[in-house]
Every structure is written in C-alpha cells, then in structure tokens.
Amino acid sequence: MGRRQFPPIYDQIRTWRKKTLKLSQAKLAAKLGIHPSTIWYWESGRKVPSFLANELLKKAGLYIQRNEECKIN
C-alpha cells in the first residue's frame, strides 16, 4: 500500500498549522476551542470543516472555500 494522497485542502491545513502557526494539533485545537481530534479529522481528510469551524479558522488566518482552495492571510 502506498501513502494516502490527501486532497489539497487537508494538506494545506496541515502545512498552515505546522509551518505558519508552528502549533501542534492540540495547541491549535485549544486556540480554536475545539477537540484535538477535530484537527486530526480535518488533516486526515475524514471530515471537512463546517461553516462554523471555517469561521474559527478565518479568525486564526486560514480561509477555506468550499471549492477546496485555501487562502492564508
């Protein structure tokens, strides 16, 4: 089995968290007021951030459009 290929949105969330914010999943979750497993679900491609979660991400500097493009502010 090869490594799973993630859609761009998930890879961008992971890259943004690690390289721009320099935070662990747990620390980002604490800043957003959500459970750490939520970050893992987003980054693994199991779930897409909801509208409300997207609003939290916007406040933290990442805007996710529904067409799976991310913009880092």
N, C-alpha and C positions, 0 to 999 in steps of 0.2 A: 504494500500500500504506500502511495506517495503522500506527501504532505497536503493537507486540505487547502484548497485555494479559496480565500475569503473575497467576497465582493469588496469593491473599493471603499465603501462606507465603513466597514468594520476595520479594515486595515488603517484607514485614516484616523479613526477614533483612537486606536492603539498608538499610532505614531504621535498624534497630538498629545495624548496623555504622557507618554514616555519622554518625548524629545522637547516638546514645548513647555509642558507643565512640570515635567520631571517628578511626577507623583505615582505612587503605587495605586493599584485598583482600590484598595481600602481607603487611602487618603483622598482620592478623587470622590469616592462614594460619600465619605464623611462631609466633604465640602459641599456636595450637591444635596445632602440629606437623604440619601437612598441607601439601600442594602448593597454591600460589596458584590454580591453575586449578580446584581443587575449589570454592573460594568462588565463582568465576565461574559454574561449572556450577549451583550452588545458586541463585544470584541470577538466572540466565537461565532457570531453570525446566527445564533439561535433566536434572538429577538431583535427587533428594530425599535429604537427609542420612540416612545409615544409622543403625542403632541406636547403634553406637559413636561416630559423628560427633555424634549427638544428645547423647550423654553429655558429649562435649567442649564442646558448645555450652551445656549446662546449667551446667558449671563456669564458663563465661565469662558466664553470666547470661541466657541465652535458652533457654527450654524449648519444644520443638516437639512438639505432639501429632500423632498420625497422622491426626486429622481435619482437619489443615491449619490449626489455630489456634496462634498463638504467644503465649507469655506472657513478658514481660520482667520479670526480677527486679531 
